[in-house]
Amino acid sequence: MTNKKTACFCNHIRAALACYVDMTPEQQALAAMYANRKITGLHTLRAAAVSPGGECAAKLLQKMQQLDNGDQ
């Protein structure tokens, strides 16, 4: 991970955690389940990307990893 990606990750996770600690216990449980589902899906996508024939998954994963530079 590059320094730019690390800084971006740190900024986003800091914001997410700041929201998380302000949630009710029920909201925290839902947020944790959501994060777990997303992480599981990303692990599956990563496994597909490194498998033979996984070019499409690799491109999708790479696109998801790109920093948002606001040029949309």
HELIX and SHEET records of a PDB file:
HELIX    1   1 ASN A    3  VAL A   21  1                                  19    
HELIX    2   2 PRO A   25  ALA A   49  1                                  25    
HELIX    3   3 GLU A   55  GLN A   65  1                                  11    
END                                                                             
